[in-house]
Amino acid sequence: MNVEKGKICSSQLPFLIAGFVQGSALLIDFTVGITEHQTWMVILAGLIIATPVILSYVALIKRFPGMNVIQINNMVYGRFLGKAVSIYYIFFFLMTLSFNIRDVGELHVTFLMPDTPFIFFLAVFAATCAYAVTKGIEVLSRISYLFVLVGLVVPISTFILLIDQMDFSNFLPVFELPPVKLLQGVHIMLIIPFGETLVFLTIMGSLNKTGNAVKNTLVGLLIGTASLLVVAVRNTAVLGKTQSIWTATSFQSIRLIDIGTVLTRMDFLIGIAQMVLIFFKCCLFFYALTVALSQLLGLKSYLPLVLPLAGIEVIIAATVFQSPVDHAGITQNAGIIYSAPLIVIIPPLTLLVAKIRGLRKNEGGKGA
């Protein structure tokens, strides 16, 4: 039995995926210190490598239409092993959501409102996400195009305003990145943001039709990646090698906008835009977490879990890291290691086991 009765129109899927990927624009900074002026290449390489993995998620949903990842795990692996695998998913959703909520808090106290208590931002943001999640996936999918619009307009407009500050020789020399750094950068991009689309194993269970799921997924990925590329190219062209010394390269580049002393200090605009995009991403993570956990617990609805989980997320987000530097360091290393098997190995393995066993959704999907 599904705990969510809402449905997503197939034409809304590209906007959901694009908005989700755009929500990771701030996290490009995790790779900049490693890949420097070749970050744009690493983004493209990450997309190319991640695409077959993400398509395995789509194939799994097409094989079990109308079922979420918890139901699929129970059907493919059995009740006990399936629950163990599902707990791994839930742990990933829980921790990744807390990291993203903390990103918002650090964004505010560092660049926007430094005198406001850190925990206040975390609590307000988590409560806002919780409210949005209670409205259901239908509402989130209907307004997803607005978030995609923000994710396209702001990077493109700031790119245009900074053209006179750009030096495209900053991209030279090409292909000088040591193989170790290249692999590390691609690994980060594979896990963040592309691998985090794992949440759609829960969300796609609400699709009304899965016939065009592959095409719509690829369109969403391309739109989201285009936004990330605009951000990476803009920051590199403006800041050059100095971008590796900043903790938030987008803010530093946007601060250089000065059009007739009228358009200045537009870093506040980028802060609002990034907060809006992270909000959308967190809402989808929060939705996936509540649906997955309620399905695991056998609840009839995910709504009773929304507020308790919001409180837990605030506590984790406030205590998990000591500083933004600590946050970046752990995410670049431990974070992408514990999540890699879940993102890269388990879904394709689940699809393979389902094919070997000849499993498909039947009788309404009794994997609950």
C-alpha positions in Angstrom: 0.0 0.0 0.0 1.3 3.4 -1.0 1.5 6.1 1.7 1.1 8.9 -0.9 -1.9 9.0 -3.2 -0.8 12.1 -5.2 0.3 11.7 -8.9 2.9 13.5 -11.0 2.2 14.3 -14.6 4.9 12.9 -16.8 5.5 16.3 -18.4 6.4 17.7 -14.9 9.2 15.2 -14.4 11.9 17.2 -16.3 11.2 20.2 -14.2 11.5 18.2 -11.0 14.8 16.7 -12.0 16.2 20.0 -13.4 15.2 21.9 -10.3 16.7 19.3 -8.1 20.1 19.3 -9.9 20.1 23.2 -9.9 19.7 23.0 -6.2 23.3 21.8 -6.0 24.8 24.8 -7.7 26.3 26.0 -4.4 28.0 22.6 -3.9 30.1 23.0 -7.0 32.5 24.7 -4.6 33.3 21.3 -3.1 35.2 20.5 -6.4 36.7 23.9 -7.2 39.5 23.5 -4.7 40.5 20.2 -6.4 39.7 20.9 -10.1 40.2 24.7 -10.2 39.8 26.0 -13.8 38.7 22.7 -15.2 35.6 22.3 -13.1 33.4 22.6 -16.2 35.1 19.6 -17.7 34.5 17.6 -14.5 30.8 18.5 -14.5 30.4 17.2 -18.0 32.4 14.0 -17.2 30.3 13.5 -14.1 27.1 13.7 -16.2 28.4 11.3 -18.8 29.3 8.7 -16.2 26.2 9.2 -14.1 23.7 9.0 -16.9 23.7 5.1 -17.2 23.4 4.9 -13.5 20.4 7.3 -13.4 18.8 5.5 -16.3 19.0 2.3 -14.2 16.8 4.1 -11.6 14.3 4.9 -14.4 14.4 1.3 -15.7 13.7 0.0 -12.1 10.7 2.3 -11.9 9.4 1.3 -15.3 9.6 -2.3 -14.2 7.7 -1.6 -11.0 5.4 1.3 -11.9 3.5 2.9 -9.1 5.9 1.4 -6.5 8.4 3.3 -4.4 11.9 2.1 -3.5 10.9 0.5 -0.2 8.3 -1.7 -1.9 10.7 -2.6 -4.7 13.4 -3.7 -2.2 10.9 -5.9 -0.3 9.8 -7.5 -3.6 13.3 -8.1 -5.0 15.3 -8.9 -1.9 12.6 -10.4 0.4 11.2 -9.0 3.7 14.4 -9.1 5.8 17.2 -8.3 3.4 14.9 -5.8 1.7 14.3 -3.9 5.0 18.1 -3.8 5.6 18.6 -2.3 2.1 15.8 0.2 2.7 17.3 1.3 6.0 20.5 2.2 4.0 18.4 4.3 1.7 16.6 6.1 4.6 20.0 6.8 6.3 21.2 8.4 3.1 18.1 10.5 2.7 18.3 11.6 6.4 22.0 12.5 6.4 22.0 14.2 2.9 19.0 16.3 3.8 20.7 17.5 7.1 23.8 18.4 5.1 21.7 20.5 2.7 19.8 22.2 5.5 23.1 23.1 7.1 24.2 24.6 3.7 21.4 27.1 4.0 22.3 28.0 7.6 25.9 28.5 6.6 24.9 30.6 3.6 22.9 33.0 5.8 25.3 33.4 8.7 28.3 33.8 6.4 27.0 36.1 3.7 23.5 37.4 4.4 22.7 37.8 8.1 25.8 37.1 10.2 24.3 38.4 13.4 21.3 36.0 13.4 21.6 32.8 15.4 22.6 29.8 13.3 20.0 27.5 14.8 17.2 30.0 14.0 17.8 29.7 10.3 17.9 25.9 10.5 14.6 25.7 12.4 12.8 28.2 10.2 14.1 26.6 7.0 13.2 23.0 8.2 9.8 24.1 9.3 9.2 25.7 5.8 10.3 22.5 4.1 8.0 20.5 6.4 5.0 22.6 5.5 5.7 22.2 1.8 6.1 18.5 2.1 2.7 18.2 3.8 1.1 19.6 0.7 2.2 16.5 -1.2 4.2 15.7 -4.3 1.5 17.0 -6.6 1.9 20.6 -5.4 5.7 20.4 -5.5 5.6 19.1 -9.1 3.1 21.8 -10.2 5.3 24.7 -9.1 8.6 23.0 -10.0 8.9 25.1 -13.2 9.2 28.3 -11.1 12.3 26.9 -9.4 13.8 25.9 -12.8 13.1 29.4 -14.1 15.1 30.9 -11.1 17.9 28.4 -11.7 18.2 29.5 -15.3 17.5 33.3 -15.2 19.8 34.2 -12.3 23.0 32.4 -13.6 22.5 33.6 -17.2 21.7 37.2 -16.2 24.7 37.4 -13.9 26.9 35.8 -16.6 25.8 38.6 -19.0 26.4 41.3 -16.5 30.0 40.0 -15.8 31.1 39.6 -19.4 33.3 42.7 -19.2 35.0 41.2 -16.1 35.8 37.8 -17.8 39.1 36.6 -19.0 38.7 33.3 -21.0 42.4 32.7 -20.8 41.7 31.5 -17.3 40.6 28.2 -18.8 44.1 27.5 -20.1 45.9 25.2 -20.1 43.4 22.5 -20.8 43.8 18.9 -19.7 46.6 19.7 -17.2 44.7 18.2 -14.2 46.5 15.3 -12.6 44.6 12.0 -13.0 44.1 11.6 -9.2 42.5 15.0 -9.0 40.4 14.4 -12.1 39.1 11.1 -10.6 38.4 12.8 -7.3 36.5 15.6 -8.9 34.5 13.4 -11.2 33.7 11.2 -8.2 32.3 14.2 -6.3 30.2 15.3 -9.2 29.0 11.7 -9.8 27.7 11.6 -6.2 26.8 15.3 -5.8 24.6 16.3 -7.5 23.9 13.6 -10.1 23.9 10.6 -7.8 21.6 12.3 -5.4 18.8 11.9 -8.0 18.5 8.6 -6.2 15.6 10.3 -4.4 13.5 9.9 -7.5 13.3 6.1 -6.9 10.8 7.2 -4.3 9.3 10.2 -6.2 8.8 8.4 -9.6 6.5 5.9 -7.9 3.9 8.7 -8.2 4.2 9.1 -12.0 0.9 8.7 -13.8 2.7 7.3 -16.8 6.2 5.9 -17.2 6.3 5.7 -21.0 8.4 8.8 -21.5 10.3 8.6 -18.3 13.7 8.1 -20.0 13.3 11.1 -22.3 12.0 13.3 -19.5 14.8 12.3 -17.2 17.4 13.1 -19.8 15.8 16.5 -20.6 15.8 17.3 -16.9 19.4 16.3 -16.4 20.5 18.4 -19.4 18.7 21.5 -18.2 20.1 21.2 -14.7 23.6 20.5 -16.0 23.4 23.6 -18.3 22.8 25.7 -15.2 25.7 24.2 -13.4 28.0 24.8 -16.4 27.0 28.4 -16.6 27.8 28.9 -13.0 31.2 27.1 -13.3 32.2 28.9 -16.5 31.2 32.3 -15.0 33.2 31.8 -11.8 36.3 30.5 -13.6 36.2 33.3 -16.2 35.9 36.0 -13.6 38.0 34.7 -10.7 40.6 32.5 -12.5 42.9 30.6 -10.2 41.9 32.7 -7.2 38.5 30.9 -7.1 40.2 28.0 -5.2 40.9 30.2 -2.2 37.2 31.2 -1.7 34.6 29.1 0.2 31.8 30.5 -2.0 33.0 31.4 -5.4 29.6 32.5 -6.8 29.4 35.2 -4.1 32.8 36.5 -4.9 32.2 36.7 -8.6 28.8 38.3 -8.3 30.2 41.0 -6.0 32.3 42.2 -8.9 29.1 43.3 -10.8 29.2 47.1 -11.1 27.0 48.7 -13.8 27.2 52.5 -13.5 27.3 52.3 -9.7 23.6 51.3 -9.8 23.8 47.5 -10.1 26.2 46.7 -7.3 26.4 44.2 -4.4 24.2 41.7 -6.2 25.5 38.9 -4.1 22.3 39.2 -2.0 20.4 38.2 -5.2 22.5 35.1 -5.7 22.1 34.3 -2.0 18.3 34.4 -2.3 18.3 32.4 -5.6 20.5 29.7 -4.1 18.4 29.5 -1.0 15.3 29.0 -3.2 16.9 26.3 -5.2 18.2 24.5 -2.1 14.8 24.8 -0.6 13.3 22.9 -3.6 16.0 20.2 -3.4 15.5 19.8 0.4 11.7 19.5 -0.1 12.2 16.6 -2.5 14.7 14.9 -0.1 12.3 15.5 2.8 9.4 14.0 0.9 11.5 11.0 -0.1 12.6 10.5 3.5 9.1 10.7 5.0 7.5 8.5 2.4 10.3 5.9 2.6 10.3 5.7 6.4 6.5 5.6 6.7 6.4 2.8 4.1 9.0 0.9 6.1 7.0 1.3 9.3 3.8 0.3 7.6 2.0 3.6 8.2 -1.0 4.6 6.2 0.3 8.2 5.7 3.6 9.9 5.8 2.2 13.1 7.4 2.6 12.1 11.1 6.4 11.8 10.5 6.9 15.2 9.0 7.3 17.3 12.1 9.3 14.8 14.2 11.7 14.3 11.3 12.0 18.1 10.8 13.1 18.4 14.4 15.6 15.5 14.0 17.0 17.1 10.9 17.6 20.4 12.7 19.5 18.7 15.5 21.7 16.8 13.1 22.3 19.8 10.9 23.3 21.9 13.9 25.7 19.4 15.3 27.1 17.3 12.5 29.9 19.7 11.5 32.0 22.2 13.4 32.6 24.7 10.6 32.0 25.2 6.8 35.6 24.0 6.2 34.9 20.8 8.2 31.7 20.4 6.2 33.5 20.6 2.9 36.3 18.3 4.0 34.1 15.5 5.3 31.7 15.8 2.3 34.6 15.5 -0.1 35.9 12.4 1.6 33.7 10.4 3.9 30.4 11.7 2.5 31.0 10.5 -1.0 32.4 7.2 0.1 29.5 5.9 2.3 26.9 6.9 -0.3 28.7 5.6 -3.4 27.6 1.9 -3.1 24.0 3.0 -2.6 24.1 5.3 -5.6 26.2 3.4 -8.1 25.9 -0.3 -7.2 22.6 -1.2 -5.4 20.0 0.2 -7.8 21.6 -1.5 -10.9 22.0 -4.6 -8.8 18.4 -4.5 -7.8 17.4 -4.2 -11.5 19.6 -7.1 -12.4 18.2 -9.4 -9.6 14.7 -8.4 -10.7 15.4 -9.4 -14.3 17.1 -12.7 -13.3 14.1 -13.6 -11.0 11.6 -12.4 -13.6 10.0 -10.0 -11.2 7.6 -7.3 -12.3 4.9 -5.4 -10.6 1.7 -7.5 -10.3 -1.5 -7.5 -8.3 -1.1 -3.8 -7.6 2.4 -4.1 -6.2 2.3 -6.0 -3.0 5.8 -5.1 -1.9 4.6 -3.0 1.0 
